[in-house]
Amino acid sequence: MTQNIKVNAAIIIIGNEILSGRTIDANTSTLAIWLNSLGVNLNEVRVIPDIEKKIVYTINELRKKFDYVFTTGGIGPTHDDITANSISKAFGVKYSIHPEAFKILESYYKPGEFNKGRQRMAWTPSGARLILNPTSGAPGFVIENVFCLPGVPSILKSMLGGLKNEISGGKPILSHTINLRTVESEIAASLATVQKNNTEVEIGSYPFFKAGKVGVSIVMRNEEQSKIDICNSQILEFVNQKNIQIISEN
């Protein structure tokens, strides 16, 4: 893929523990930041339960719509870790022991510790390539444009370094933020005009409340710094006209 092509991705977060509120998802932010740095737009995130039919349906839907799909969760050693088997069914391939994964796990654990539960983590869809895990041994895998990663945030993050060469993105997505001491209603009309005049720049307005005071963060995103700069100058123009306090820029 060339540098000027828009490349997109989706994330599928798999786990009843996320849907029940017992566990807070931290992986979306990690993956989004990483994908942006590689020039890949994260366009959709779904959270689904540990139900085979739901996983199969969602995988097949999103892998046809997006350049890359990332799943998190459900590849551990317990009975409810069904992601790998479900992905096998989505692709219509066999689910079997990956010889390399088995060797990695066998060498990782002490003699007698590599039990049947842990051996489950060596099973992948036929034809999958491994994603090495420098933290806990158990690998993830890639099959076509689907990347299967663990749900534990620290482990997932440690595995991303080995995936950089697997991703063909566009230009890195740049951003600039202006933090203002104002409320959204005061700048809404002016900001809408700037957006209309800069359709290629993504402009977001995010209110915040800190230290007892309200404010608004305006975030501009695009692959071209020059386009962000033009947009930024137009925003600063109306900010100065309205005598709005600029807290910071970054």
N, C-alpha and C positions, 0 to 999 in steps of 0.2 A: 504494500500500500504506500502511496506517495504522501509527501508531507502535507499537501493541501486537501486531502480527502478527509471527510468527517468520519471518525471511527467511534462506534458506540458500544456500550456494554450494559448488562443488567446483572443484578445480584439476586440470588434466591437464598434467603435465610431459612434454614430448615430446623425446626425444633419446637416441640410442645412447650418447653421451658420458656421460650421467648414469648409465645402467645399467651401463656398463663401469667406472665409478669414476674415469674420467679427469677429470671435472668434478664439483665439489660443488655441489648445488643450494642457492642462496641466495634464490630467489624465493618459496618457500613462506612463509618468515617475513615477508618484506616484504608479501606479499598478505594474509596472515592478520591482521597488525597493522592494515593499512589497512581491511580489511573489518570488523574489530571496531569500529573507530572510526565506521563508517557504520551500525552495527547489523545487520551481516550475519554469521551464524554459518557459519564454514568447517567443513563436516561430512565432507569426504572429499578425499583427495589421491591421485592415481594417477601412477605413472611408467611410461611406455610407450615402445616403440622407434619408430624412423622407418620404420614399416611401414603402408602405406596402409589395408589392411583393418582393422588394429588401431585406427588413428586413427578411421576411419569408425564402427566398432562402438562405441568408447568415447564418442565425441561423441554419437551417437544415444541411447545408454543414459543418459548423465548429464544431457543437456539436458532429458530428460523427467522426471527425478527432482528436479532442483534449480532454484531460481529463477534462479541465475546460474552459468555455467561459464566458467572462465578457462583458456586454454591458454598455455603458454610454450614457445618454441622452434620452430624449423623454418620460419621465414619470411624467411630470408636469401637470398643470390644463388646458392647452389651447388646441385648436382644432388640432394643429400639433404635439401634444404629443401622438404618436400612437404606441410606442414601446411595451407596455404591451399587447395591443390588437393583435398586429402582432405576438408576441411570442405565444399567445394563439392559433392563427391559425397555427403557425409552429408546435406546439405539438398536434394539433387537439383536443383541450379541450375548454370548455366553458370559456367565459370571463365574470366575474361577480364580485359583491362587496364582498370583503374579510371582514367578520364581525369584526375581530380583528383590521384590518387596519382602518375600519370605526370608531370604538370606539376610537382608538388612535387619529385620526384626529379631531373627534368631541370634544374630551376633550382638544385638543391643541388650538383650536380656541375659541375666545370669542363668546357668544350667538349672533346669527345673522350673524356671519362671515363665517360659514361653508356652503358656497353656492354650487351650482351645479358644478361649475368649480373645486372647491377644493374637492368635493366628487369624482370627476374623479380619484383622486389619490388613492382612496381606492379600485379601480378595479384591479384585477389580474387574471392570468390564474387559472383555477380550480386546486386545489391541491398544489398551490405554498405555500412556507413558507416565512415568512416575514424577512426582514433585517431591524432591528431597526435603526432609524435615531435620534441621540441625539441632532442634531443641529436645524432642522426645522420641525420635526414631521413626515413628509411624508415618509413612509417606502419604501424600495426597496423589491425585492423578489428573491427567488431561486426556480427554477423548474428543477428537475434532476440535470444536470451539468451546467446549465446556470444561471448566477448571473446577475441580472438586477439592475443597480445603476444609480443615478442621474448624470447629466452632470456638475453640479456646483462643481468645484474642492474642495472647503473647506468642502462642505457637504459630498462628496464622501469619502474624507480622514477620516472624523470623523466616518464613518460607517464601516471602515475596521476592527477596533478593535473587533467588534462583529462577524467577519467572520473567525477568526483564527482557531476555532475548526471545521469549515466546510471544511477546506482544508487539505488533506492528501498528503503532499509533500515528497520529498526525503531529502537528506542532504542539508543544506543551501549552496548556491552557493557563494564561496569565490572569492575575486579578489585582485590583486596587480597591482599597476601602477608605471611605471618608466617614469619620464619626462626628456627628453633629449634635449640638444641644438644642433639640427641637422636638416637635411631634410630627407624625406622618401627615396629618391633615394640612399642616402648614406648607408642606413641600409637594404634596401629591400632584397638583396640576402642573407645576413646573417640571417635576420629574417625568411625568407622562409626555411632555413636549420633548424633553431630551431623548427619551426612549424612541419616540416617533422619528426623530432626526438621526438616530443611531441604531438602526434596526439590527445590525450585525453584532452589537454589543449586548450581552445579557446584563441587565441592571436589576438588582434586587434591593428592596428596602426592608430593613429589619429593626423594629423598635426594641429598646432595652431599658432596663431600670437598674441603676447602680448607685449605691451610696445615697439613696433617697432622691435621686434625680433621674428624669427621663431623658432619653436620647434616641437617635436613629443612626444606624449604620447603613450606608449606601455602598453596595459592592458591585463593581463592574468586572466582567469576565469576557475575555476574547483571546484568540491566538496571536493577535497583532498588538504590540505595545502602542503603536501610533494611533490606533483606533480607540484604545482606552484613554490615551492622553487627550484626544479631541473631546471625547465624552466627559472626561474629568474637568476640562476647562469650562465646558458649558454648564456643568453642575456648580462649579465654584462661582461662576458669573451670577447665577440667581441666588446662591447662598449669600454672596456679598451684598447684592441688591436688597435682600431681606434682612441684612444685619444679623444673620444666624451665626452663632459661635461654632467655630471648628475646634473640636476637642483634639483630634489627631488624624493623621493620614498614614496609611501603610499599604 
